[in-house]
Every structure is written in C-alpha cells, then in structure tokens.
C-alpha cells in the first residue's frame, strides 16, 4: 500500500496524460451542463451556480495544469492562461441569469489579462530576436522551431506550435525561396516519383473535398465544414511537405551530417559516429523493422547508415526516436561516401577500423 502514493505521482506515458486530461475535462463539462437546468428548481440556485463556476474555472485549470505540466513542459505560469481560458468557457456555459457568480473572478481576470498581454508581447519580441539571430545558418523550419522554443519553452506545446507554423511557412510562404546548392548539399527529391504522387493526391482532393462537403451537409453543416477544414489542412500539409523536401536537403555541416526530411524528421548525426554507409541487404529492404528509421521518398533507392551509438531523431509535434541505423535515400549517395572519406582523412590519428565503406 505504501507504493500507491508514489505510483500516483509518477508521470503517465507520453500522450496518455493528454488524452486522459481531455476526457476528464469533457466529463466535468458534461456533468456541469446537466446540472445547469436544475438551477431553476434547486433550493439554493446561487450556491449551485457558484459550484458549477468553480468547476469550470479553478478546478479545470488546476487539473489541466497538473496533468499536462510534464507532457507540455509547463511551469506555474501556465496556470494564468489556463484560468483565463476556463473562465471564458464558464461564461459560455452558465445561463445569463447566473453570470453574477463569475464577477469576482472576472475582476481578478482583468489585471491578469493585461499582464498576459504584456508577457505575450515580450515573448514575441524574444522569438523575433531568435529568428533574426539565426540568420542564414539555419533553414526556415529550424528557425521556426528555435523561435517557438524561445517563446514557449522547450516543452511539447512549443513543438506542436512550431510544427503548425512550419507547415504554413512552407505551404504558403516558400514560393520565392530557392533551393540550397553546393558541395555540402545532398538532395533527395530529384530522382523519385514523389512529385507525380503528390499531383495525383491534389487532383483527387480537389474533387473529393467538395463532394464530401455536399454529401455531409445533408446531415450536418457543422460536420461538413469541419471535414472540409481538415481536408484543406491535409492539402496544405501535402504542399508544405513537398516544398520542404526541395528546400531542406541533407547538409554536411563541418563534422555534423544534418538530415532534414521534409516536414517529418530531422536528425543531426556527428560524422565521428557514422561507422558505415553501405547498400542495404535484401532483408533490410523488405523488413521495415530491420532499420530504426527509413527516410526515403517513394521510388528512391536508399543507403544504410550505421552509427556506433544512438542519436535522437525529432519528428512532427516533438515526437522523438532513438536510432542507430538510418535508411537514407539520396539522389547521389556517392557524394555522402566521399564526404565521409574526406572527413576521416582529415582527422588526426590512425584511421578507424570501420573506415571501409561498401559502395553501391
């Protein structure tokens, strides 16, 4: 029995805490919504309205913060915007006759809102400075991620925010950008069928989204517009990923191999830990579980990168994976092998026992 309090304080698995928190908050809102019609016949309606207001504001804000503080990297300061958001939900849920119970909290919220606006302004200034300071040393996706972490901290919320901004950045604002070039740039989208596949998907979406909207609108306009919005976002993601594949190539940056695979993954591999670059075996080609992470567009041939120790691959929305083998599809894999040989030749000391690379 002594272990129960300790287990209760242990963090839940990643993602489960968020799903559980949303479920509990929805349950609280549904119960309070069922209680609201009873206010008219309750012996003490004001007390009942106050209880509903506290549930929808203080209790909901504290519960959300407690359950998500580790998942999203929230500090105590996150209670302020959570309280303001819950106060807004209480205003919408309570009948007009009982909004008076919210007045003390509304009076408290007024100066808090001013402080939050000032804080947001200062954070946006810090984010803009971080964006400007990164200059041309980072691509747009990395600069967005850096600015988001400067504004929101290094938690999951910053990763989610950065992912959404990156999708919009590459889908809508990248058309004047030119693709990087040079000896240290390794492209991976020029000799694949990815472009043709995306054109086919966009043509199907152009016909499917309006048709689905008309069909669902016969049942519910709200559901129809929701599905249309999701379809439009899917189109933005397709276009943004395609543009990111062209504008975010793999780069050899000194002693770091910077792998940027569209909007999906980014991995920084120290060249000293790159043990071998070789052609995959038949088993490795057919069995996806044989390689920790495969980064190759449809129709691309890929090489297997073996590392002597795991590195962290970061995906969309802050997803992380420890990888020791990477399947990397490049337009010219021999250039990576040449870069690896050049790096090893420039290193002082005896050559590594893994200095031999199997060429395709």
TIBA-418138 format. One record per atom (N, C-alpha, C): x, y, z. Coordinates in steps of 0.2 Angstrom, whole numbers, plus 5000, padded with zeros to 4 digits. Each point is the difference from the previous one (the first is absolute). Example, Ala and Ser with C-alpha at 12.3 -4.5 7.8 and 13.67 -1.06 7.14 Angstrom:
REM residues 2
x	y	z
5066	4972	5039
4996	5006	5000
5004	5006	5000
4998	5005	4996
5004	5006	5001
4996	5005	5003
//
This chain:
REM residues 360
x	y	z
5004	4994	5000
4996	5006	5000
5004	5006	5000
5006	5000	5003
5005	5006	5000
5001	5002	4993
5000	4995	4995
5002	5002	4993
4995	5004	4996
4994	5000	5003
4994	5003	4996
5001	5008	5000
5002	5004	5005
5001	5007	4999
5006	5001	4995
5005	4996	5001
5006	5001	4995
4998	4999	4993
4996	4995	4999
4997	4998	4993
4996	5006	4997
4996	5003	5005
4995	5005	4998
5004	5006	4997
5006	5001	5003
5004	5006	4998
5004	4999	4994
5001	4994	4998
5004	4998	4994
4997	5003	4994
5003	5003	4995
4998	5002	4994
4997	4995	4996
4994	5001	4996
4997	4995	4996
5004	5000	4993
4999	4994	4996
5004	5000	4994
4998	5006	4995
5005	5001	4996
4999	5006	4996
4994	4999	4995
4996	5006	5000
4994	5000	4996
4994	4997	5004
5001	4995	5005
4994	4998	5004
4997	5005	5005
5005	5004	5003
4998	5005	5004
4995	5006	4997
5002	5001	4994
4996	5005	4996
4993	4997	4998
5000	4994	4998
4993	4997	4999
4996	5000	5006
5003	4997	5005
4996	5000	5007
4998	5007	5002
5004	5005	5000
4998	5006	5002
4994	5003	4996
5001	4999	4993
4994	5002	4996
4994	4997	5002
5000	4993	5001
4994	4996	5002
4997	5003	5006
5004	5001	5006
4998	5002	5006
4997	5007	4999
5003	5005	4997
4997	5007	4999
4993	4999	4996
5000	4996	4995
4993	4999	4997
4995	4997	5004
5002	4996	5005
4995	4997	5004
4998	5005	5005
5005	5004	5003
4998	5006	5004
4995	5005	4997
5001	5001	4993
4996	5005	4997
4993	4997	4999
5000	4993	4998
4993	4997	4999
4996	5000	5006
5003	4998	5006
4997	5000	5006
4997	5007	5002
5004	5005	5000
4998	5007	5001
4994	5002	4996
5001	4998	4993
4995	5002	4996
4993	4996	5002
5000	4994	5002
4994	4997	5002
4997	5003	5007
5005	5003	5004
4998	5003	5006
4996	5007	4999
5003	5003	4995
4997	5007	4999
4993	5001	4999
4996	4995	4997
4993	5001	4999
4996	4999	5007
5004	4997	5005
4997	4999	5007
5000	5006	5004
5004	5005	4998
5000	5006	5004
4994	5003	5001
4995	5000	4995
4994	5003	5001
4995	4997	5006
5001	4994	5001
4996	4996	5005
5004	4999	5007
5007	5001	5000
5004	4999	5006
4998	5005	5005
5001	4997	5007
4998	5005	5005
5005	5005	5001
5007	4999	4998
5005	5006	5000
5003	5000	4993
4997	5003	4996
5002	5001	4993
5007	5003	4999
5001	5006	5004
5006	5003	5000
5006	4996	5002
4999	4996	5005
5006	4996	5003
5001	4995	4994
4995	4997	4997
5001	4995	4995
5004	5003	4994
4998	5006	4998
5003	5004	4995
5007	5001	5001
5002	5002	5007
5007	5001	5002
5004	4994	4999
4997	4994	5002
5003	4994	5000
5002	4998	4992
4995	5001	4996
5001	4999	4993
5006	5005	4997
5000	5006	5002
5005	5005	4998
5007	4998	5003
5000	4997	5006
5007	4998	5002
5002	4994	4997
4996	4996	4998
5002	4994	4996
5003	5002	4993
4996	5004	4997
5002	5002	4993
5006	5005	5000
5002	5003	5006
5006	5004	5000
5006	4998	5004
4999	5000	5006
5006	4998	5005
5001	4993	4999
4995	4996	5001
5002	4992	5000
5002	4998	4993
4997	5002	4995
5003	4998	4993
5007	5003	4998
5001	5006	5002
5007	5003	4999
5005	4996	5004
4999	4999	5006
5005	4996	5004
5001	4993	4998
4994	4997	4998
5001	4993	4998
5004	5000	4993
4998	5004	4996
5004	5000	4993
5007	5001	5001
5002	5005	5005
5007	5002	5001
5003	4994	5003
4997	4996	5005
5003	4995	5004
5002	4994	4995
4995	4998	4996
5001	4995	4996
5004	5001	4994
5001	5006	4997
5004	5001	4994
5006	5004	5001
5002	5001	5007
5006	5004	5001
5006	4997	4998
5001	4993	5000
5006	4997	4998
4999	4998	4992
4994	4999	4998
4999	4998	4993
5002	5006	4995
4998	5006	5003
5001	5006	4996
5005	5005	5002
5004	4998	5006
5005	5004	5003
4997	5006	5003
4995	5000	5003
4997	5006	5003
5002	5002	5007
5002	5006	5001
5001	5002	5007
4994	5003	5003
5001	5003	5006
4994	5003	5003
4997	5005	4997
5004	5004	4995
4997	5005	4997
4994	4998	4995
5000	4994	4998
4995	4998	4995
4993	5000	5003
5000	5000	5007
4993	5000	5003
4996	5007	4998
5004	5005	4998
4997	5006	4999
4995	5000	4993
5003	4998	4995
4996	4999	4994
4995	4994	5000
5002	4995	5004
4995	4995	5001
4994	5003	5004
5001	5004	5005
4994	5003	5004
4996	5004	4995
5003	5004	4996
4997	5005	4996
4995	4996	4995
5003	4994	4997
4997	4996	4995
4994	4997	5004
5001	4997	5006
4994	4997	5003
4995	5005	5002
5002	5006	5002
4995	5005	5001
4996	5002	4994
5003	5000	4994
4996	5001	4994
4995	4994	4999
5002	4994	5001
4995	4995	5000
4995	5000	5005
5001	5002	5006
4995	5001	5005
4995	5005	4998
5002	5006	4997
4995	5005	4997
4996	4997	4995
5002	4996	4996
4996	4997	4994
4995	4995	5003
5002	4996	5005
4996	4995	5003
4995	5002	5005
5001	5005	5004
4995	5002	5005
4995	5005	4996
4993	4999	5003
4995	5004	4997
5001	5007	5002
4997	5005	4996
5001	5007	5002
4998	5002	5007
4995	4997	5002
4998	5002	5007
5005	4998	5006
5005	4996	4998
5004	4998	5005
5007	5002	4999
5001	5005	4995
5007	5002	4999
5003	5004	5006
4995	5002	5004
5003	5004	5006
5005	4997	5004
4999	4993	5001
5005	4996	5004
5007	5001	4997
5001	5001	4994
5006	5001	4997
5003	5007	5001
4997	5004	5002
5002	5007	5001
5007	5001	5004
5000	4997	5006
5007	5000	5003
5006	4998	4996
4998	4994	4997
5006	4997	4996
5001	5005	4994
4995	5003	4997
5001	5004	4994
5004	5006	5002
4999	5003	5006
5004	5006	5003
5007	4998	5001
5001	4994	5002
5007	4997	5001
5003	4999	4993
4996	4998	4995
5003	4999	4993
5002	5006	4997
4997	5006	5001
5001	5006	4996
5008	5002	5001
5003	5000	5006
5007	5002	5000
5004	4994	4997
4998	4994	5001
5004	4994	4998
5000	5000	4992
4995	5002	4997
5000	5000	4993
5005	5005	4997
5000	5006	5004
5005	5005	4998
5007	4998	5001
5002	4996	5005
5006	4997	5001
5002	4995	4995
4995	4996	4998
5001	4995	4995
5001	5003	4993
4997	5006	4998
5001	5003	4994
5007	5003	5000
5002	5003	5005
5007	5002	5001
5005	4994	4999
4999	4995	5003
5004	4994	5000
5001	4997	4993
4994	5000	4997
5000	4997	4993
5004	5005	4995
4999	5007	5001
5004	5004	4996
5008	4999	5001
5002	5000	5007
5007	4999	5001
5002	4993	4997
4996	4995	5000
5002	4993	4998
5001	5001	4992
4995	5003	4997
5000	5001	4993
5007	5004	4998
5001	5005	5004
5007	5003	4998
5006	4996	5001
5000	4995	5005
5005	4996	5001
5000	4995	4994
4994	4997	4998
5000	4996	4994
5003	5003	4993
4998	5006	4999
5002	5004	4994
5008	5001	5001
5002	5001	5006
5008	5001	5000
5003	4993	4999
4997	4995	5002
5003	4993	4999
5000	4999	4993
4994	5001	4996
5000	4999	4993
5005	5004	4996
5001	5007	5002
5005	5004	4996
5007	4998	5002
5001	4998	5006
5007	4998	5002
5002	4994	4996
4996	4995	4999
5002	4994	4996
5002	5001	4993
4998	5006	4997
5002	5002	4994
4999	4994	4994
5005	4999	4996
5000	4995	4995
5004	4994	5002
5002	4999	5007
5003	4994	5002
4995	4994	5000
4994	5002	5001
4995	4995	5001
4995	5000	4994
4996	4995	4999
4995	5000	4995
4994	5003	5003
4994	5001	4997
4994	5004	5002
4997	4995	5006
5000	4994	4999
4997	4995	5005
5004	5000	5006
5006	5000	5000
5004	5000	5006
4999	5007	5004
5000	5005	4996
4999	5007	5003
4993	5001	5003
4995	4997	4997
4993	5000	5003
5001	4996	5007
5003	4995	5000
5000	4996	5006
5004	5003	5005
5006	5004	4998
5004	5003	5005
4995	5006	5003
4997	5004	4996
4996	5005	5002
4994	4998	5005
4997	4994	4998
4994	4998	5004
5003	4998	5007
5006	4997	5000
5003	4998	5007
5002	5006	5004
5002	5005	4997
5001	5006	5003
4994	5003	5003
4994	5000	4997
4994	5003	5002
4997	4995	5005
4999	4994	4999
4996	4995	5004
5004	4995	5004
5007	5000	5000
5004	4996	5004
5001	4993	4996
5003	4996	5003
5003	4994	4996
4995	4994	5001
4993	5001	5001
4995	4995	5001
4997	4998	4994
4995	4995	5001
4996	4998	4994
4996	5005	4997
4997	5005	5004
4996	5005	4997
5004	5004	4994
5007	5002	5002
5004	5003	4995
5001	4996	4994
5001	4993	5001
5001	4996	4994
4993	5000	4995
4994	4999	5004
4994	5000	4996
4999	5007	4996
5002	5005	5004
4999	5007	4996
5005	5001	4995
5006	4998	5001
5005	5000	4994
4998	4996	4994
4997	4994	5001
4998	4996	4995
4995	5003	4996
4995	5003	5003
4995	5003	4996
5002	5006	4996
5004	5004	5003
5003	5006	4997
5005	4998	4994
5003	4994	5001
5005	4998	4995
4996	4998	4994
4994	4996	5001
4996	4998	4994
4997	5006	4996
4998	5005	5004
4997	5006	4997
5006	5004	4996
5006	5000	5003
5006	5004	4997
5002	4997	4994
5000	4993	4999
5002	4997	4994
4995	4999	4995
4994	5000	5002
4994	4999	4995
4998	5007	4997
5001	5005	5004
4997	5007	4997
5005	5005	4999
5006	5000	5004
5005	5005	4999
5007	4998	4997
5000	4995	4997
5007	4997	4998
5001	5001	4993
4995	5003	4996
5000	4999	4993
5006	5005	4997
5002	5004	5003
5006	5005	4998
5006	4997	5002
5000	4995	5004
5007	4997	5003
5003	4996	4995
5007	5000	4999
5003	4996	4996
5003	4994	5004
5001	4994	4996
5003	4995	5004
5007	5000	5001
5003	4998	5006
5007	5001	5001
5004	4996	4995
5006	5002	4999
5004	4996	4995
5007	5001	5003
5005	4995	4997
5007	5000	5002
5002	4993	5002
5007	5000	5001
5003	4993	5001
4997	4997	5006
4998	5004	5005
4998	4997	5006
4993	4999	5001
4996	5000	4994
4993	4999	4999
4999	4994	4997
4996	4996	5003
4998	4993	4997
4992	5000	5000
4998	5000	4993
4993	5000	4999
4997	4993	5000
4993	4999	5001
4997	4994	5001
4994	4999	4996
4998	5005	4997
4993	5001	4997
5000	5000	4992
5006	5000	4997
5000	5002	4993
4999	4993	4996
5002	4994	5002
5000	4994	4996
4995	4995	5003
4994	5003	5002
4994	4996	5003
4994	5001	4996
4995	4996	5002
4993	5001	4997
4996	5004	5005
5003	5004	5005
4996	5003	5005
4995	5005	4997
5003	5004	4996
4997	5006	4997
4993	4998	4996
5001	4994	4996
4994	4998	4996
4995	4997	5005
5002	4997	5006
4995	4997	5005
4996	5006	5003
5004	5006	5001
4997	5005	5004
4995	5004	4995
5001	5000	4993
4996	5003	4996
4993	4996	4999
5001	4993	5000
4994	4996	5000
4996	5001	5007
5003	5001	5005
4997	5001	5007
4996	5006	5000
5003	5005	4997
4997	5007	5000
4994	5000	4995
5000	4997	4994
4995	4999	4996
4994	4996	5003
5001	4995	5003
4995	4996	5004
4997	5004	5005
5004	5004	5004
4997	5004	5005
4996	5006	4998
5002	5003	4994
4996	5005	4997
4993	4998	4998
4999	4993	4998
4994	4998	4999
4996	4997	5006
5004	4997	5005
4997	4997	5005
4997	5004	5006
5004	5006	5001
4998	5004	5006
4993	5003	4998
4999	5004	4994
4993	5002	4999
4995	4995	5000
5001	4994	4997
4995	4995	5000
4998	4998	5007
5005	4999	5004
4999	4998	5007
4996	5005	5004
5002	5006	4999
4997	5006	5003
4992	5000	4999
4999	4999	4993
4993	5000	4998
4996	4994	5003
5003	4994	5000
4997	4994	5003
4998	5001	5007
5006	5002	5004
4999	5001	5008
4995	5005	5002
5000	5006	4996
4996	5005	5001
4992	4999	5000
4998	4994	4997
4994	4998	5000
4998	4997	5007
5005	4999	5004
4999	4997	5007
5002	5006	5005
5005	5003	4999
5002	5005	5005
5005	5005	4997
4998	5007	5000
5005	5005	4997
5006	5000	5004
5000	5000	5006
5005	5000	5005
5006	4995	4998
4997	4994	5000
5004	4994	4998
5003	5001	4993
4996	5002	4995
5003	5001	4993
5006	5005	5000
4999	5006	5004
5005	5005	5000
5006	4997	5004
4999	4996	5005
5006	4998	5003
5004	4995	4996
4997	4996	4996
5003	4995	4996
5003	5004	4994
4997	5005	4998
5003	5004	4995
5007	5004	5002
4999	5002	5006
5006	5003	5003
5006	4995	5001
4998	4994	5002
5006	4995	5001
5002	4998	4993
4996	5000	4995
5003	4999	4993
5004	5005	4998
4998	5006	5001
5004	5006	4998
5007	5000	5003
5000	4998	5007
5006	5000	5003
5005	4994	4998
4996	4994	4998
5004	4995	4997
5004	5002	4993
4996	5004	4996
5003	5003	4994
5006	5004	5002
4999	5004	5005
5006	5005	5002
5006	4996	5002
4999	4994	5004
5005	4996	5002
5004	4997	4994
4996	4997	4995
5003	4997	4994
5004	5005	4997
4998	5006	4999
5004	5005	4996
5006	5002	5004
4999	5001	5007
5005	5002	5004
5006	4995	5000
4998	4994	5001
5005	4994	5000
5004	5000	4994
4996	5001	4994
5004	5000	4993
5005	5005	5000
4998	5006	5002
5004	5006	5000
5006	4999	5005
4998	4997	5005
5006	4999	5005
5005	4995	4998
4998	4995	4996
5004	4995	4997
5005	5004	4995
4998	5005	4997
5004	5003	4995
5005	5005	5003
4997	5003	5006
5004	5006	5003
5004	4998	5006
4999	4994	5002
5004	4998	5006
5004	4993	4998
5005	5001	4996
5004	4994	4999
5004	4998	5006
5003	4994	4999
5005	4998	5005
5006	5004	4999
5004	5002	5005
5006	5004	5000
5005	4997	5004
5006	5001	4997
5006	4998	5004
5003	5007	5003
4999	5000	5006
5002	5007	5003
5006	4998	5005
5006	5001	4997
5006	4999	5004
5000	4992	5002
5000	4999	5006
5000	4993	5003
4993	4997	5002
4995	5004	4997
4993	4998	5002
4996	4998	4993
4997	4995	4999
4996	4998	4995
4992	5002	5002
4998	5006	4997
4993	5002	5002
4995	4998	4995
4996	4995	5003
4995	4997	4995
4993	5003	5002
4997	5003	4995
4994	5003	5000
4995	4997	4995
4995	4996	5002
4996	4996	4995
4993	5003	5000
5000	5005	4996
4993	5003	4999
4998	5004	5006
4994	4999	5002
4997	5002	5006
5000	4995	5006
5002	4994	4998
4999	4994	5004
5006	4999	5005
5006	5000	4998
5005	4998	5005
5006	5004	4999
5004	5001	5006
5006	5004	4999
5005	4996	5005
5006	4999	4998
5005	4996	5004
5007	5003	4998
5003	5002	5006
5007	5002	4999
5005	4994	5002
5004	4998	4995
5004	4994	5001
5008	5003	5000
5003	4999	5006
5007	5002	5000
5004	4995	4995
5004	5003	4996
5004	4995	4995
5004	4995	5004
5003	5002	5006
5004	4995	5003
4996	4994	5002
4994	5000	5001
4996	4995	5002
4997	4996	4994
5001	5002	4994
4998	4997	4994
5005	4994	4998
4998	4994	5002
5005	4995	4999
5000	4997	4993
4994	5000	4997
5000	4997	4993
4995	5002	4996
5001	5001	4993
4994	5002	4996
5001	4994	4994
4994	4996	5000
5001	4995	4995
4993	4998	4997
4999	4996	4995
4994	4998	4997
4997	4995	5005
4993	5001	5001
4996	4996	5004
5000	4993	4997
4999	4995	5005
4999	4993	4997
4993	4999	4998
4999	4994	4997
4993	4999	4998
4995	5000	5006
5002	4997	5006
4996	5000	5006
4998	5007	5002
5006	5004	5000
4999	5007	5003
4995	5004	4995
5000	4998	4994
4996	5004	4995
4992	4998	5001
4999	4993	5001
4993	4998	5001
4997	5000	5007
5004	5000	5005
4998	5000	5007
5001	5007	5003
4995	5004	5000
5001	5007	5003
5002	5000	5007
4999	4995	5004
5002	5000	5007
5008	4999	5000
5003	4998	4995
5007	4998	5000
5004	5007	5000
4997	5006	4999
5003	5006	5000
4997	5005	5005
5003	5003	5004
4997	5004	5005
4996	5006	4997
5002	5003	4995
4996	5005	4997
5002	5001	4992
4995	4999	4996
5001	5000	4993
4998	5007	4997
5004	5004	4997
4999	5007	4997
5001	4999	4993
4995	4998	4996
5001	5000	4993
4993	5001	4997
5000	5004	4995
4994	5002	4996
4998	4994	4995
4994	4999	4998
4998	4995	4996
5004	5000	4994
5002	4994	4998
5004	4999	4994
5007	5001	5000
5002	5002	5007
5008	5002	5001
5003	4993	5002
5006	4999	4998
5005	4995	5002
5003	5003	5006
5002	4996	5005
5002	5003	5007
5006	4996	5002
5004	5004	5004
5006	4997	5003
4999	4999	5008
5004	4995	5003
4999	4999	5007
5006	5004	5003
4998	5004	5005
5005	5003	5004
5000	4997	5007
5006	4997	5002
5001	4997	5006
5004	5004	5005
4997	5001	5006
5004	5005	5005
5003	4995	5005
5005	5003	5004
5003	4996	5005
4996	5002	5007
4995	5004	5000
4996	5002	5006
4994	5003	4998
4995	4999	5003
4993	5003	4998
5000	5008	5000
4996	5003	4996
4999	5007	5000
4993	5001	5000
4997	5006	5001
4993	5002	5001
4998	5002	4994
4994	4997	4997
4997	5003	4994
4994	5003	5003
4998	5007	4998
4995	5004	5002
4995	5000	4994
4993	4998	5001
4995	5000	4995
4995	5006	5002
4995	5000	4996
4994	5005	5001
4998	4999	5007
4998	5006	5002
4996	5001	5007
5005	4998	5006
5006	5000	4999
5005	4998	5005
5001	4993	5001
4998	4995	4995
5001	4993	5001
5007	4999	4999
5003	4996	5005
5007	4998	5000
5001	4992	4999
5006	4998	4997
5001	4993	4999
5008	5000	5001
5002	4995	5003
5007	4998	5001
5002	4995	4994
5005	5002	4996
5001	4996	4994
5008	4999	5000
5001	4994	4997
5007	4998	4999
5002	4998	4993
4994	4999	4996
5001	4998	4993
4995	5005	4996
5002	5003	4995
4996	5004	4996
5000	4998	4993
4994	4999	4997
4999	4999	4993
4999	5007	4997
5005	5002	4996
5000	5007	4997
5000	5000	4992
4995	5002	4997
5000	5001	4993
5002	5006	4997
5006	5000	4996
5003	5006	4997
5000	4999	4993
5000	5006	4997
5001	5000	4992
5007	4998	4998
5005	5002	5004
5007	4998	4998
5003	4997	5007
4999	4994	5002
5003	4997	5006
5007	5000	5000
5003	5000	4994
5008	5000	5000
5003	5006	5003
4996	5006	5000
5003	5006	5002
5000	5000	5008
4995	4996	5003
5001	4999	5007
5006	4996	5002
5001	4995	4996
5006	4995	5002
5006	5004	4999
5000	5005	4995
5006	5004	4999
5001	5005	5005
4995	5003	5003
5000	5004	5006
5003	4997	5006
4997	4993	5001
5003	4996	5006
5007	4999	4999
5002	4998	4994
5007	4998	4999
5005	5007	5001
4997	5005	4998
5004	5007	5001
5000	5001	5007
4995	4999	5004
5000	5002	5007
5005	4995	5003
5000	4994	4999
5004	4995	5003
5008	5001	4998
5001	5002	4994
5007	5002	4998
5003	5006	5004
4995	5005	5001
5002	5006	5004
5001	4999	5007
4998	4995	5003
5000	4999	5007
5007	4998	5002
5003	5002	5005
5007	4998	5003
4999	4993	5003
5006	4997	5000
5000	4993	5003
4999	4995	4995
5000	4993	5002
5000	4995	4996
4993	4999	4997
4999	4997	4994
4993	5000	4997
4996	4995	5004
4993	5001	5000
4996	4996	5004
4999	4993	4997
4999	4995	5004
4999	4993	4998
4994	4999	4995
4996	5005	5000
4994	5000	4996
5000	5005	4994
5006	5001	4998
5001	5005	4995
4998	4998	4993
4999	4993	4999
4998	4997	4994
4993	5001	4999
4998	5003	4994
4993	5001	4998
4998	4995	4994
4995	4997	5000
4998	4996	4995
4996	5004	4995
5003	5001	4994
4996	5004	4995
4995	4996	4996
4995	5004	4998
4995	4997	4996
5002	4998	4993
//
